[in-house]
Amino acid sequence: MSDKYDGEFYCVKCKAKKTASGDIVVNEKGTKMAKAICPDCGTKLNRILGRA
Ligand SMILES: [Zn+2]
């Protein structure tokens, strides 16, 4: 199962919020994370969504 997340991510390189689309993953601690790529600089973006 791979869910998609569309929304705001904070890009540490651009130092700004970016709207991107990425995959939702659950890490080993049971925390849901969204992973995307900054549309402007290509940096990996992570956003914590909370407990799965
Ligand atoms: Zn960026």
mmCIF file of the protein (N, C-alpha, C, O) and its ligand, coordinates in Angstrom:
data_MODEL
# 
_entry.id   MODEL 
# 
loop_
_entity.id 
_entity.type 
_entity.pdbx_number_of_molecules 
1 polymer     1 
2 non-polymer 1 
# 
_entity_poly.entity_id                      1 
_entity_poly.type                           'polypeptide(L)' 
_entity_poly.nstd_linkage                   no 
_entity_poly.nstd_monomer                   no 
_entity_poly.pdbx_seq_one_letter_code       MSDKYDGEFYCVKCKAKKTASGDIVVNEKGTKMAKAICPDCGTKLNRILGRA 
_entity_poly.pdbx_seq_one_letter_code_can   MSDKYDGEFYCVKCKAKKTASGDIVVNEKGTKMAKAICPDCGTKLNRILGRA 
_entity_poly.pdbx_strand_id                 A 
# 
loop_
_entity_poly_seq.entity_id 
_entity_poly_seq.num 
_entity_poly_seq.mon_id 
_entity_poly_seq.hetero 
1 1  MET n 
1 2  SER n 
1 3  ASP n 
1 4  LYS n 
1 5  TYR n 
1 6  ASP n 
1 7  GLY n 
1 8  GLU n 
1 9  PHE n 
1 10 TYR n 
1 11 CYS n 
1 12 VAL n 
1 13 LYS n 
1 14 CYS n 
1 15 LYS n 
1 16 ALA n 
1 17 LYS n 
1 18 LYS n 
1 19 THR n 
1 20 ALA n 
1 21 SER n 
1 22 GLY n 
1 23 ASP n 
1 24 ILE n 
1 25 VAL n 
1 26 VAL n 
1 27 ASN n 
1 28 GLU n 
1 29 LYS n 
1 30 GLY n 
1 31 THR n 
1 32 LYS n 
1 33 MET n 
1 34 ALA n 
1 35 LYS n 
1 36 ALA n 
1 37 ILE n 
1 38 CYS n 
1 39 PRO n 
1 40 ASP n 
1 41 CYS n 
1 42 GLY n 
1 43 THR n 
1 44 LYS n 
1 45 LEU n 
1 46 ASN n 
1 47 ARG n 
1 48 ILE n 
1 49 LEU n 
1 50 GLY n 
1 51 ARG n 
1 52 ALA n 
# 
loop_
_struct_asym.id 
_struct_asym.entity_id 
A 1 
B 2 
# 
loop_
_chem_comp.id 
_chem_comp.type 
_chem_comp.mon_nstd_flag 
ALA 'L-peptide linking' y 
ARG 'L-peptide linking' y 
ASN 'L-peptide linking' y 
ASP 'L-peptide linking' y 
CYS 'L-peptide linking' y 
GLU 'L-peptide linking' y 
GLY 'peptide linking'   y 
ILE 'L-peptide linking' y 
LEU 'L-peptide linking' y 
LYS 'L-peptide linking' y 
MET 'L-peptide linking' y 
PHE 'L-peptide linking' y 
PRO 'L-peptide linking' y 
SER 'L-peptide linking' y 
THR 'L-peptide linking' y 
TYR 'L-peptide linking' y 
VAL 'L-peptide linking' y 
ZN  non-polymer         . 
# 
_pdbx_entity_nonpoly.entity_id   2 
_pdbx_entity_nonpoly.name        ? 
_pdbx_entity_nonpoly.comp_id     ZN 
# 
_pdbx_nonpoly_scheme.asym_id         B 
_pdbx_nonpoly_scheme.entity_id       2 
_pdbx_nonpoly_scheme.mon_id          ZN 
_pdbx_nonpoly_scheme.ndb_seq_num     1 
_pdbx_nonpoly_scheme.pdb_seq_num     101 
_pdbx_nonpoly_scheme.auth_seq_num    101 
_pdbx_nonpoly_scheme.pdb_mon_id      ZN 
_pdbx_nonpoly_scheme.auth_mon_id     ZN 
_pdbx_nonpoly_scheme.pdb_strand_id   A 
_pdbx_nonpoly_scheme.pdb_ins_code    . 
# 
loop_
_atom_site.group_PDB 
_atom_site.id 
_atom_site.type_symbol 
_atom_site.label_atom_id 
_atom_site.label_alt_id 
_atom_site.label_comp_id 
_atom_site.label_asym_id 
_atom_site.label_entity_id 
_atom_site.label_seq_id 
_atom_site.pdbx_PDB_ins_code 
_atom_site.Cartn_x 
_atom_site.Cartn_y 
_atom_site.Cartn_z 
_atom_site.occupancy 
_atom_site.B_iso_or_equiv 
_atom_site.pdbx_formal_charge 
_atom_site.auth_seq_id 
_atom_site.auth_comp_id 
_atom_site.auth_asym_id 
_atom_site.auth_atom_id 
_atom_site.pdbx_PDB_model_num 
ATOM   1   N  N  . MET A 1 1  ? 0.847  -1.190 0.000  1.00 0.00 ? 1   MET A N  1 
ATOM   2   C  CA . MET A 1 1  ? 0.000  0.000  0.000  1.00 0.00 ? 1   MET A CA 1 
ATOM   3   C  C  . MET A 1 1  ? 0.884  1.242  0.000  1.00 0.00 ? 1   MET A C  1 
ATOM   4   O  O  . MET A 1 1  ? 1.781  1.372  0.833  1.00 0.00 ? 1   MET A O  1 
ATOM   5   N  N  . SER A 1 2  ? 0.638  2.127  -0.907 1.00 0.00 ? 2   SER A N  1 
ATOM   6   C  CA . SER A 1 2  ? 1.390  3.370  -0.864 1.00 0.00 ? 2   SER A CA 1 
ATOM   7   C  C  . SER A 1 2  ? 0.442  4.541  -1.025 1.00 0.00 ? 2   SER A C  1 
ATOM   8   O  O  . SER A 1 2  ? -0.130 4.779  -2.089 1.00 0.00 ? 2   SER A O  1 
ATOM   9   N  N  . ASP A 1 3  ? 0.300  5.265  0.081  1.00 0.00 ? 3   ASP A N  1 
ATOM   10  C  CA . ASP A 1 3  ? -0.552 6.445  0.071  1.00 0.00 ? 3   ASP A CA 1 
ATOM   11  C  C  . ASP A 1 3  ? 0.233  7.649  -0.407 1.00 0.00 ? 3   ASP A C  1 
ATOM   12  O  O  . ASP A 1 3  ? 1.460  7.699  -0.328 1.00 0.00 ? 3   ASP A O  1 
ATOM   13  N  N  . LYS A 1 4  ? -0.507 8.602  -0.898 1.00 0.00 ? 4   LYS A N  1 
ATOM   14  C  CA . LYS A 1 4  ? 0.124  9.835  -1.352 1.00 0.00 ? 4   LYS A CA 1 
ATOM   15  C  C  . LYS A 1 4  ? -0.255 10.982 -0.416 1.00 0.00 ? 4   LYS A C  1 
ATOM   16  O  O  . LYS A 1 4  ? -1.351 11.024 0.143  1.00 0.00 ? 4   LYS A O  1 
ATOM   17  N  N  . TYR A 1 5  ? 0.660  11.877 -0.273 1.00 0.00 ? 5   TYR A N  1 
ATOM   18  C  CA . TYR A 1 5  ? 0.394  13.068 0.523  1.00 0.00 ? 5   TYR A CA 1 
ATOM   19  C  C  . TYR A 1 5  ? 0.632  14.299 -0.339 1.00 0.00 ? 5   TYR A C  1 
ATOM   20  O  O  . TYR A 1 5  ? 1.691  14.460 -0.947 1.00 0.00 ? 5   TYR A O  1 
ATOM   21  N  N  . ASP A 1 6  ? -0.359 15.148 -0.376 1.00 0.00 ? 6   ASP A N  1 
ATOM   22  C  CA . ASP A 1 6  ? -0.211 16.425 -1.072 1.00 0.00 ? 6   ASP A CA 1 
ATOM   23  C  C  . ASP A 1 6  ? -0.347 17.533 -0.048 1.00 0.00 ? 6   ASP A C  1 
ATOM   24  O  O  . ASP A 1 6  ? -1.367 17.638 0.632  1.00 0.00 ? 6   ASP A O  1 
ATOM   25  N  N  . GLY A 1 7  ? 0.664  18.345 0.059  1.00 0.00 ? 7   GLY A N  1 
ATOM   26  C  CA . GLY A 1 7  ? 0.560  19.420 1.031  1.00 0.00 ? 7   GLY A CA 1 
ATOM   27  C  C  . GLY A 1 7  ? 1.862  20.164 1.190  1.00 0.00 ? 7   GLY A C  1 
ATOM   28  O  O  . GLY A 1 7  ? 2.742  20.133 0.329  1.00 0.00 ? 7   GLY A O  1 
ATOM   29  N  N  . GLU A 1 8  ? 1.953  20.839 2.330  1.00 0.00 ? 8   GLU A N  1 
ATOM   30  C  CA . GLU A 1 8  ? 3.102  21.686 2.565  1.00 0.00 ? 8   GLU A CA 1 
ATOM   31  C  C  . GLU A 1 8  ? 4.218  20.923 3.254  1.00 0.00 ? 8   GLU A C  1 
ATOM   32  O  O  . GLU A 1 8  ? 3.989  20.141 4.177  1.00 0.00 ? 8   GLU A O  1 
ATOM   33  N  N  . PHE A 1 9  ? 5.411  21.165 2.790  1.00 0.00 ? 9   PHE A N  1 
ATOM   34  C  CA . PHE A 1 9  ? 6.633  20.660 3.408  1.00 0.00 ? 9   PHE A CA 1 
ATOM   35  C  C  . PHE A 1 9  ? 7.529  21.858 3.655  1.00 0.00 ? 9   PHE A C  1 
ATOM   36  O  O  . PHE A 1 9  ? 7.451  22.862 2.947  1.00 0.00 ? 9   PHE A O  1 
ATOM   37  N  N  . TYR A 1 10 ? 8.378  21.744 4.661  1.00 0.00 ? 10  TYR A N  1 
ATOM   38  C  CA . TYR A 1 10 ? 9.354  22.805 4.882  1.00 0.00 ? 10  TYR A CA 1 
ATOM   39  C  C  . TYR A 1 10 ? 10.669 22.378 4.264  1.00 0.00 ? 10  TYR A C  1 
ATOM   40  O  O  . TYR A 1 10 ? 11.223 21.335 4.612  1.00 0.00 ? 10  TYR A O  1 
ATOM   41  N  N  . CYS A 1 11 ? 11.164 23.189 3.348  1.00 0.00 ? 11  CYS A N  1 
ATOM   42  C  CA . CYS A 1 11 ? 12.456 22.906 2.729  1.00 0.00 ? 11  CYS A CA 1 
ATOM   43  C  C  . CYS A 1 11 ? 13.548 23.645 3.483  1.00 0.00 ? 11  CYS A C  1 
ATOM   44  O  O  . CYS A 1 11 ? 13.527 24.872 3.578  1.00 0.00 ? 11  CYS A O  1 
ATOM   45  N  N  . VAL A 1 12 ? 14.511 22.883 4.026  1.00 0.00 ? 12  VAL A N  1 
ATOM   46  C  CA . VAL A 1 12 ? 15.574 23.496 4.816  1.00 0.00 ? 12  VAL A CA 1 
ATOM   47  C  C  . VAL A 1 12 ? 16.548 24.267 3.931  1.00 0.00 ? 12  VAL A C  1 
ATOM   48  O  O  . VAL A 1 12 ? 17.227 25.183 4.395  1.00 0.00 ? 12  VAL A O  1 
ATOM   49  N  N  . LYS A 1 13 ? 16.610 23.897 2.675  1.00 0.00 ? 13  LYS A N  1 
ATOM   50  C  CA . LYS A 1 13 ? 17.545 24.575 1.774  1.00 0.00 ? 13  LYS A CA 1 
ATOM   51  C  C  . LYS A 1 13 ? 16.977 25.899 1.274  1.00 0.00 ? 13  LYS A C  1 
ATOM   52  O  O  . LYS A 1 13 ? 17.677 26.910 1.227  1.00 0.00 ? 13  LYS A O  1 
ATOM   53  N  N  . CYS A 1 14 ? 15.702 25.879 0.904  1.00 0.00 ? 14  CYS A N  1 
ATOM   54  C  CA . CYS A 1 14 ? 15.045 27.117 0.462  1.00 0.00 ? 14  CYS A CA 1 
ATOM   55  C  C  . CYS A 1 14 ? 14.616 27.975 1.652  1.00 0.00 ? 14  CYS A C  1 
ATOM   56  O  O  . CYS A 1 14 ? 14.322 29.161 1.501  1.00 0.00 ? 14  CYS A O  1 
ATOM   57  N  N  . LYS A 1 15 ? 14.584 27.355 2.846  1.00 0.00 ? 15  LYS A N  1 
ATOM   58  C  CA . LYS A 1 15 ? 14.074 28.020 4.047  1.00 0.00 ? 15  LYS A CA 1 
ATOM   59  C  C  . LYS A 1 15 ? 12.670 28.572 3.822  1.00 0.00 ? 15  LYS A C  1 
ATOM   60  O  O  . LYS A 1 15 ? 12.359 29.706 4.186  1.00 0.00 ? 15  LYS A O  1 
ATOM   61  N  N  . ALA A 1 16 ? 11.843 27.744 3.219  1.00 0.00 ? 16  ALA A N  1 
ATOM   62  C  CA . ALA A 1 16 ? 10.474 28.156 2.936  1.00 0.00 ? 16  ALA A CA 1 
ATOM   63  C  C  . ALA A 1 16 ? 9.584  26.931 2.836  1.00 0.00 ? 16  ALA A C  1 
ATOM   64  O  O  . ALA A 1 16 ? 10.049 25.811 2.623  1.00 0.00 ? 16  ALA A O  1 
ATOM   65  N  N  . LYS A 1 17 ? 8.298  27.175 2.996  1.00 0.00 ? 17  LYS A N  1 
ATOM   66  C  CA . LYS A 1 17 ? 7.334  26.095 2.816  1.00 0.00 ? 17  LYS A CA 1 
ATOM   67  C  C  . LYS A 1 17 ? 7.079  25.880 1.338  1.00 0.00 ? 17  LYS A C  1 
ATOM   68  O  O  . LYS A 1 17 ? 6.947  26.825 0.560  1.00 0.00 ? 17  LYS A O  1 
ATOM   69  N  N  . LYS A 1 18 ? 7.014  24.616 0.976  1.00 0.00 ? 18  LYS A N  1 
ATOM   70  C  CA . LYS A 1 18 ? 6.787  24.256 -0.422 1.00 0.00 ? 18  LYS A CA 1 
ATOM   71  C  C  . LYS A 1 18 ? 5.612  23.294 -0.490 1.00 0.00 ? 18  LYS A C  1 
ATOM   72  O  O  . LYS A 1 18 ? 5.437  22.443 0.383  1.00 0.00 ? 18  LYS A O  1 
ATOM   73  N  N  . THR A 1 19 ? 4.829  23.436 -1.511 1.00 0.00 ? 19  THR A N  1 
ATOM   74  C  CA . THR A 1 19 ? 3.761  22.474 -1.737 1.00 0.00 ? 19  THR A CA 1 
ATOM   75  C  C  . THR A 1 19 ? 4.275  21.400 -2.675 1.00 0.00 ? 19  THR A C  1 
ATOM   76  O  O  . THR A 1 19 ? 4.744  21.682 -3.777 1.00 0.00 ? 19  THR A O  1 
ATOM   77  N  N  . ALA A 1 20 ? 4.177  20.155 -2.211 1.00 0.00 ? 20  ALA A N  1 
ATOM   78  C  CA . ALA A 1 20 ? 4.703  19.056 -3.001 1.00 0.00 ? 20  ALA A CA 1 
ATOM   79  C  C  . ALA A 1 20 ? 3.825  17.830 -2.810 1.00 0.00 ? 20  ALA A C  1 
ATOM   80  O  O  . ALA A 1 20 ? 2.983  17.774 -1.914 1.00 0.00 ? 20  ALA A O  1 
ATOM   81  N  N  . SER A 1 21 ? 4.045  16.857 -3.673 1.00 0.00 ? 21  SER A N  1 
ATOM   82  C  CA . SER A 1 21 ? 3.331  15.593 -3.582 1.00 0.00 ? 21  SER A CA 1 
ATOM   83  C  C  . SER A 1 21 ? 4.339  14.486 -3.329 1.00 0.00 ? 21  SER A C  1 
ATOM   84  O  O  . SER A 1 21 ? 5.350  14.391 -4.024 1.00 0.00 ? 21  SER A O  1 
ATOM   85  N  N  . GLY A 1 22 ? 4.068  13.648 -2.334 1.00 0.00 ? 22  GLY A N  1 
ATOM   86  C  CA . GLY A 1 22 ? 5.025  12.604 -2.025 1.00 0.00 ? 22  GLY A CA 1 
ATOM   87  C  C  . GLY A 1 22 ? 4.364  11.353 -1.500 1.00 0.00 ? 22  GLY A C  1 
ATOM   88  O  O  . GLY A 1 22 ? 3.140  11.269 -1.399 1.00 0.00 ? 22  GLY A O  1 
ATOM   89  N  N  . ASP A 1 23 ? 5.191  10.383 -1.170 1.00 0.00 ? 23  ASP A N  1 
ATOM   90  C  CA . ASP A 1 23 ? 4.705  9.107  -0.650 1.00 0.00 ? 23  ASP A CA 1 
ATOM   91  C  C  . ASP A 1 23 ? 4.643  9.133  0.867  1.00 0.00 ? 23  ASP A C  1 
ATOM   92  O  O  . ASP A 1 23 ? 5.487  9.740  1.526  1.00 0.00 ? 23  ASP A O  1 
ATOM   93  N  N  . ILE A 1 24 ? 3.640  8.470  1.408  1.00 0.00 ? 24  ILE A N  1 
ATOM   94  C  CA . ILE A 1 24 ? 3.539  8.300  2.851  1.00 0.00 ? 24  ILE A CA 1 
ATOM   95  C  C  . ILE A 1 24 ? 4.201  6.983  3.233  1.00 0.00 ? 24  ILE A C  1 
ATOM   96  O  O  . ILE A 1 24 ? 3.896  5.928  2.676  1.00 0.00 ? 24  ILE A O  1 
ATOM   97  N  N  . VAL A 1 25 ? 5.106  7.068  4.189  1.00 0.00 ? 25  VAL A N  1 
ATOM   98  C  CA . VAL A 1 25 ? 5.752  5.862  4.697  1.00 0.00 ? 25  VAL A CA 1 
ATOM   99  C  C  . VAL A 1 25 ? 5.596  5.827  6.213  1.00 0.00 ? 25  VAL A C  1 
ATOM   100 O  O  . VAL A 1 25 ? 5.399  6.861  6.852  1.00 0.00 ? 25  VAL A O  1 
ATOM   101 N  N  . VAL A 1 26 ? 5.686  4.620  6.784  1.00 0.00 ? 26  VAL A N  1 
ATOM   102 C  CA . VAL A 1 26 ? 5.629  4.459  8.235  1.00 0.00 ? 26  VAL A CA 1 
ATOM   103 C  C  . VAL A 1 26 ? 6.971  3.925  8.686  1.00 0.00 ? 26  VAL A C  1 
ATOM   104 O  O  . VAL A 1 26 ? 7.429  2.892  8.197  1.00 0.00 ? 26  VAL A O  1 
ATOM   105 N  N  . ASN A 1 27 ? 7.603  4.621  9.616  1.00 0.00 ? 27  ASN A N  1 
ATOM   106 C  CA . ASN A 1 27 ? 8.919  4.168  10.051 1.00 0.00 ? 27  ASN A CA 1 
ATOM   107 C  C  . ASN A 1 27 ? 8.806  3.103  11.142 1.00 0.00 ? 27  ASN A C  1 
ATOM   108 O  O  . ASN A 1 27 ? 7.708  2.701  11.526 1.00 0.00 ? 27  ASN A O  1 
ATOM   109 N  N  . GLU A 1 28 ? 9.965  2.656  11.631 1.00 0.00 ? 28  GLU A N  1 
ATOM   110 C  CA . GLU A 1 28 ? 9.985  1.533  12.573 1.00 0.00 ? 28  GLU A CA 1 
ATOM   111 C  C  . GLU A 1 28 ? 9.359  1.871  13.923 1.00 0.00 ? 28  GLU A C  1 
ATOM   112 O  O  . GLU A 1 28 ? 9.035  0.976  14.705 1.00 0.00 ? 28  GLU A O  1 
ATOM   113 N  N  . LYS A 1 29 ? 9.189  3.169  14.193 1.00 0.00 ? 29  LYS A N  1 
ATOM   114 C  CA . LYS A 1 29 ? 8.554  3.574  15.450 1.00 0.00 ? 29  LYS A CA 1 
ATOM   115 C  C  . LYS A 1 29 ? 7.050  3.758  15.295 1.00 0.00 ? 29  LYS A C  1 
ATOM   116 O  O  . LYS A 1 29 ? 6.365  4.129  16.249 1.00 0.00 ? 29  LYS A O  1 
ATOM   117 N  N  . GLY A 1 30 ? 6.543  3.503  14.110 1.00 0.00 ? 30  GLY A N  1 
ATOM   118 C  CA . GLY A 1 30 ? 5.114  3.634  13.889 1.00 0.00 ? 30  GLY A CA 1 
ATOM   119 C  C  . GLY A 1 30 ? 4.671  5.054  13.600 1.00 0.00 ? 30  GLY A C  1 
ATOM   120 O  O  . GLY A 1 30 ? 3.494  5.391  13.730 1.00 0.00 ? 30  GLY A O  1 
ATOM   121 N  N  . THR A 1 31 ? 5.615  5.871  13.209 1.00 0.00 ? 31  THR A N  1 
ATOM   122 C  CA . THR A 1 31 ? 5.291  7.257  12.880 1.00 0.00 ? 31  THR A CA 1 
ATOM   123 C  C  . THR A 1 31 ? 5.114  7.398  11.376 1.00 0.00 ? 31  THR A C  1 
ATOM   124 O  O  . THR A 1 31 ? 5.947  6.945  10.590 1.00 0.00 ? 31  THR A O  1 
ATOM   125 N  N  . LYS A 1 32 ? 4.029  8.025  10.998 1.00 0.00 ? 32  LYS A N  1 
ATOM   126 C  CA . LYS A 1 32 ? 3.795  8.267  9.581  1.00 0.00 ? 32  LYS A CA 1 
ATOM   127 C  C  . LYS A 1 32 ? 4.580  9.482  9.118  1.00 0.00 ? 32  LYS A C  1 
ATOM   128 O  O  . LYS A 1 32 ? 4.545  10.543 9.741  1.00 0.00 ? 32  LYS A O  1 
ATOM   129 N  N  . MET A 1 33 ? 5.285  9.302  8.016  1.00 0.00 ? 33  MET A N  1 
ATOM   130 C  CA . MET A 1 33 ? 6.072  10.373 7.443  1.00 0.00 ? 33  MET A CA 1 
ATOM   131 C  C  . MET A 1 33 ? 5.702  10.525 5.974  1.00 0.00 ? 33  MET A C  1 
ATOM   132 O  O  . MET A 1 33 ? 5.427  9.544  5.283  1.00 0.00 ? 33  MET A O  1 
ATOM   133 N  N  . ALA A 1 34 ? 5.701  11.751 5.519  1.00 0.00 ? 34  ALA A N  1 
ATOM   134 C  CA . ALA A 1 34 ? 5.539  11.993 4.087  1.00 0.00 ? 34  ALA A CA 1 
ATOM   135 C  C  . ALA A 1 34 ? 6.889  12.397 3.529  1.00 0.00 ? 34  ALA A C  1 
ATOM   136 O  O  . ALA A 1 34 ? 7.590  13.219 4.118  1.00 0.00 ? 34  ALA A O  1 
ATOM   137 N  N  . LYS A 1 35 ? 7.249  11.827 2.404  1.00 0.00 ? 35  LYS A N  1 
ATOM   138 C  CA . LYS A 1 35 ? 8.525  12.116 1.772  1.00 0.00 ? 35  LYS A CA 1 
ATOM   139 C  C  . LYS A 1 35 ? 8.281  12.662 0.378  1.00 0.00 ? 35  LYS A C  1 
ATOM   140 O  O  . LYS A 1 35 ? 7.525  12.093 -0.410 1.00 0.00 ? 35  LYS A O  1 
ATOM   141 N  N  . ALA A 1 36 ? 8.932  13.768 0.093  1.00 0.00 ? 36  ALA A N  1 
ATOM   142 C  CA . ALA A 1 36 ? 8.764  14.381 -1.224 1.00 0.00 ? 36  ALA A CA 1 
ATOM   143 C  C  . ALA A 1 36 ? 10.075 15.039 -1.625 1.00 0.00 ? 36  ALA A C  1 
ATOM   144 O  O  . ALA A 1 36 ? 11.056 15.021 -0.882 1.00 0.00 ? 36  ALA A O  1 
ATOM   145 N  N  . ILE A 1 37 ? 10.066 15.611 -2.797 1.00 0.00 ? 37  ILE A N  1 
ATOM   146 C  CA . ILE A 1 37 ? 11.230 16.308 -3.323 1.00 0.00 ? 37  ILE A CA 1 
ATOM   147 C  C  . ILE A 1 37 ? 10.841 17.762 -3.551 1.00 0.00 ? 37  ILE A C  1 
ATOM   148 O  O  . ILE A 1 37 ? 9.790  18.055 -4.121 1.00 0.00 ? 37  ILE A O  1 
ATOM   149 N  N  . CYS A 1 38 ? 11.700 18.664 -3.100 1.00 0.00 ? 38  CYS A N  1 
ATOM   150 C  CA . CYS A 1 38 ? 11.429 20.088 -3.310 1.00 0.00 ? 38  CYS A CA 1 
ATOM   151 C  C  . CYS A 1 38 ? 11.375 20.389 -4.815 1.00 0.00 ? 38  CYS A C  1 
ATOM   152 O  O  . CYS A 1 38 ? 12.306 20.067 -5.553 1.00 0.00 ? 38  CYS A O  1 
ATOM   153 N  N  . PRO A 1 39 ? 10.281 21.005 -5.257 1.00 0.00 ? 39  PRO A N  1 
ATOM   154 C  CA . PRO A 1 39 ? 10.156 21.292 -6.690 1.00 0.00 ? 39  PRO A CA 1 
ATOM   155 C  C  . PRO A 1 39 ? 11.138 22.356 -7.178 1.00 0.00 ? 39  PRO A C  1 
ATOM   156 O  O  . PRO A 1 39 ? 11.363 22.489 -8.381 1.00 0.00 ? 39  PRO A O  1 
ATOM   157 N  N  . ASP A 1 40 ? 11.714 23.101 -6.262 1.00 0.00 ? 40  ASP A N  1 
ATOM   158 C  CA . ASP A 1 40 ? 12.619 24.183 -6.652 1.00 0.00 ? 40  ASP A CA 1 
ATOM   159 C  C  . ASP A 1 40 ? 14.089 23.803 -6.610 1.00 0.00 ? 40  ASP A C  1 
ATOM   160 O  O  . ASP A 1 40 ? 14.853 24.206 -7.486 1.00 0.00 ? 40  ASP A O  1 
ATOM   161 N  N  . CYS A 1 41 ? 14.507 23.020 -5.587 1.00 0.00 ? 41  CYS A N  1 
ATOM   162 C  CA . CYS A 1 41 ? 15.933 22.746 -5.451 1.00 0.00 ? 41  CYS A CA 1 
ATOM   163 C  C  . CYS A 1 41 ? 16.261 21.255 -5.455 1.00 0.00 ? 41  CYS A C  1 
ATOM   164 O  O  . CYS A 1 41 ? 17.434 20.885 -5.510 1.00 0.00 ? 41  CYS A O  1 
ATOM   165 N  N  . GLY A 1 42 ? 15.252 20.397 -5.397 1.00 0.00 ? 42  GLY A N  1 
ATOM   166 C  CA . GLY A 1 42 ? 15.505 18.965 -5.469 1.00 0.00 ? 42  GLY A CA 1 
ATOM   167 C  C  . GLY A 1 42 ? 15.896 18.317 -4.158 1.00 0.00 ? 42  GLY A C  1 
ATOM   168 O  O  . GLY A 1 42 ? 16.227 17.132 -4.127 1.00 0.00 ? 42  GLY A O  1 
ATOM   169 N  N  . THR A 1 43 ? 15.861 19.085 -3.064 1.00 0.00 ? 43  THR A N  1 
ATOM   170 C  CA . THR A 1 43 ? 16.184 18.528 -1.757 1.00 0.00 ? 43  THR A CA 1 
ATOM   171 C  C  . THR A 1 43 ? 15.061 17.606 -1.287 1.00 0.00 ? 43  THR A C  1 
ATOM   172 O  O  . THR A 1 43 ? 13.885 17.849 -1.560 1.00 0.00 ? 43  THR A O  1 
ATOM   173 N  N  . LYS A 1 44 ? 15.441 16.551 -0.580 1.00 0.00 ? 44  LYS A N  1 
ATOM   174 C  CA . LYS A 1 44 ? 14.435 15.664 -0.017 1.00 0.00 ? 44  LYS A CA 1 
ATOM   175 C  C  . LYS A 1 44 ? 13.699 16.375 1.109  1.00 0.00 ? 44  LYS A C  1 
ATOM   176 O  O  . LYS A 1 44 ? 14.309 17.014 1.967  1.00 0.00 ? 44  LYS A O  1 
ATOM   177 N  N  . LEU A 1 45 ? 12.395 16.252 1.090  1.00 0.00 ? 45  LEU A N  1 
ATOM   178 C  CA . LEU A 1 45 ? 11.555 16.869 2.108  1.00 0.00 ? 45  LEU A CA 1 
ATOM   179 C  C  . LEU A 1 45 ? 10.897 15.776 2.943  1.00 0.00 ? 45  LEU A C  1 
ATOM   180 O  O  . LEU A 1 45 ? 10.439 14.761 2.418  1.00 0.00 ? 45  LEU A O  1 
ATOM   181 N  N  . ASN A 1 46 ? 10.859 16.005 4.248  1.00 0.00 ? 46  ASN A N  1 
ATOM   182 C  CA . ASN A 1 46 ? 10.182 15.078 5.143  1.00 0.00 ? 46  ASN A CA 1 
ATOM   183 C  C  . ASN A 1 46 ? 9.175  15.836 5.975  1.00 0.00 ? 46  ASN A C  1 
ATOM   184 O  O  . ASN A 1 46 ? 9.431  16.956 6.415  1.00 0.00 ? 46  ASN A O  1 
ATOM   185 N  N  . ARG A 1 47 ? 8.038  15.223 6.185  1.00 0.00 ? 47  ARG A N  1 
ATOM   186 C  CA . ARG A 1 47 ? 7.061  15.822 7.052  1.00 0.00 ? 47  ARG A CA 1 
ATOM   187 C  C  . ARG A 1 47 ? 6.475  14.727 7.947  1.00 0.00 ? 47  ARG A C  1 
ATOM   188 O  O  . ARG A 1 47 ? 6.038  13.681 7.468  1.00 0.00 ? 47  ARG A O  1 
ATOM   189 N  N  . ILE A 1 48 ? 6.475  14.989 9.243  1.00 0.00 ? 48  ILE A N  1 
ATOM   190 C  CA . ILE A 1 48 ? 5.906  14.027 10.178 1.00 0.00 ? 48  ILE A CA 1 
ATOM   191 C  C  . ILE A 1 48 ? 4.399  14.225 10.232 1.00 0.00 ? 48  ILE A C  1 
ATOM   192 O  O  . ILE A 1 48 ? 3.911  15.331 10.467 1.00 0.00 ? 48  ILE A O  1 
ATOM   193 N  N  . LEU A 1 49 ? 3.681  13.154 10.014 1.00 0.00 ? 49  LEU A N  1 
ATOM   194 C  CA . LEU A 1 49 ? 2.216  13.237 9.989  1.00 0.00 ? 49  LEU A CA 1 
ATOM   195 C  C  . LEU A 1 49 ? 1.575  12.725 11.275 1.00 0.00 ? 49  LEU A C  1 
ATOM   196 O  O  . LEU A 1 49 ? 0.393  12.967 11.520 1.00 0.00 ? 49  LEU A O  1 
ATOM   197 N  N  . GLY A 1 50 ? 2.342  12.028 12.088 1.00 0.00 ? 50  GLY A N  1 
ATOM   198 C  CA . GLY A 1 50 ? 1.795  11.515 13.328 1.00 0.00 ? 50  GLY A CA 1 
ATOM   199 C  C  . GLY A 1 50 ? 1.792  9.998  13.358 1.00 0.00 ? 50  GLY A C  1 
ATOM   200 O  O  . GLY A 1 50 ? 2.387  9.347  12.499 1.00 0.00 ? 50  GLY A O  1 
ATOM   201 N  N  . ARG A 1 51 ? 1.127  9.450  14.342 1.00 0.00 ? 51  ARG A N  1 
ATOM   202 C  CA . ARG A 1 51 ? 1.118  8.003  14.534 1.00 0.00 ? 51  ARG A CA 1 
ATOM   203 C  C  . ARG A 1 51 ? 0.260  7.326  13.484 1.00 0.00 ? 51  ARG A C  1 
ATOM   204 O  O  . ARG A 1 51 ? -0.779 7.845  13.078 1.00 0.00 ? 51  ARG A O  1 
ATOM   205 N  N  . ALA A 1 52 ? 0.703  6.176  13.059 1.00 0.00 ? 52  ALA A N  1 
ATOM   206 C  CA . ALA A 1 52 ? -0.039 5.420  12.053 1.00 0.00 ? 52  ALA A CA 1 
ATOM   207 C  C  . ALA A 1 52 ? -1.274 4.768  12.699 1.00 0.00 ? 52  ALA A C  1 
ATOM   208 O  O  . ALA A 1 52 ? -2.037 4.082  12.019 1.00 0.00 ? 52  ALA A O  1 
HETATM 209 ZN ZN . ZN  B 2 .  ? 14.006 23.668 -1.751 1.00 0.00 2 101 ZN  A ZN 1 
# 
